[in-house]
Amino acid sequence: MRISSPVSRFWHRRIAFFLAIPLFLTILSGSIYPILLTVGIDAFWLIKLHTGNFGVINLQTIYSPLIGIFTLMLLLTGVSLLRLSQGKTAP
């Protein structure tokens, strides 16, 4: 089944909008933690953020799988958009 361009673009935009903040938080916390460890600062709260524990809201059991699933969906819709745009180029 071939996904039409407007539908694929719609889902790509929605997934990217909702995935941007958690993905950025995961990347940032995962990058800063080892740097702080080399300086001698153990900021364990960064690892809690990295894994989805936001204090009162604990999403550790579903946070990583959801980020993985949504990233794969974003990749698939992006590839379908790329294929559709390559198929519409003029000779």
C-alpha positions as CSV (number, residue, x, y, z in Angstrom):
1,M,0.0,0.0,0.0
2,R,1.4,3.3,-1.0
3,I,0.9,6.3,1.3
4,S,-0.2,9.5,-0.4
5,S,1.9,12.6,0.1
6,P,-0.5,14.7,2.2
7,V,-1.2,11.8,4.6
8,S,2.5,11.0,5.0
9,R,3.3,14.7,5.5
10,F,0.5,15.1,8.0
11,W,1.8,12.2,10.2
12,H,5.4,13.2,9.8
13,R,4.6,16.7,11.1
14,R,2.5,15.4,14.0
15,I,5.1,12.8,15.1
16,A,8.0,15.3,14.8
17,F,6.1,17.9,16.9
18,F,5.4,15.5,19.7
19,L,8.8,13.7,19.6
20,A,11.0,16.8,19.5
21,I,10.9,17.7,23.2
22,P,11.4,14.1,24.7
23,L,14.1,13.3,22.1
24,F,15.9,16.5,22.8
25,L,15.7,15.9,26.6
26,T,17.0,12.4,26.2
27,I,19.9,13.5,23.9
28,L,20.8,16.4,26.2
29,S,20.7,14.5,29.5
30,G,22.6,11.5,28.0
31,S,25.3,13.8,26.7
32,I,25.7,16.0,29.7
33,Y,25.9,13.2,32.3
34,P,29.2,11.7,31.3
35,I,30.8,15.2,31.0
36,L,29.7,15.9,34.6
37,L,31.0,12.6,35.8
38,T,34.5,13.4,34.4
39,V,34.5,16.7,36.3
40,G,33.5,14.8,39.5
41,I,29.8,15.8,39.7
42,D,27.4,12.9,40.0
43,A,24.1,14.3,38.7
44,F,22.0,11.1,39.0
45,W,18.8,13.2,38.4
46,L,20.0,13.5,34.8
47,I,19.9,9.7,34.4
48,K,16.4,9.8,35.9
49,L,15.3,12.3,33.3
50,H,17.1,10.3,30.6
51,T,15.0,7.2,31.4
52,G,11.7,9.0,31.8
53,N,11.4,9.6,35.5
54,F,10.1,13.1,35.8
55,G,9.6,13.2,39.6
56,V,5.9,13.0,40.2
57,I,5.3,11.5,36.7
58,N,7.2,8.2,36.3
59,L,7.2,7.0,32.7
60,Q,10.2,4.7,32.9
61,T,8.4,1.6,31.8
62,I,7.0,3.1,28.6
63,Y,9.3,6.1,27.9
64,S,12.1,4.3,26.0
65,P,9.9,2.0,23.9
66,L,7.6,5.0,23.0
67,I,10.6,7.1,21.9
68,G,11.9,4.1,19.8
69,I,8.5,3.4,18.2
70,F,7.9,7.1,17.4
71,T,11.4,7.5,16.0
72,L,10.9,4.6,13.7
73,M,7.5,6.0,12.6
74,L,9.2,9.3,11.9
75,L,11.9,7.6,9.9
76,L,9.3,5.6,7.8
77,T,7.2,8.7,7.1
78,G,10.3,10.7,6.2
79,V,11.5,8.0,3.8
80,S,8.1,7.8,2.2
81,L,8.2,11.6,1.7
82,L,11.6,11.4,0.2
83,R,10.6,8.7,-2.2
84,L,7.5,10.6,-3.2
85,S,9.5,13.8,-3.8
86,Q,12.0,11.9,-5.9
87,G,9.3,10.4,-8.0
88,K,7.8,13.8,-8.9
89,T,10.9,15.5,-10.2
90,A,10.8,16.7,-13.8
91,P,13.1,15.1,-16.4
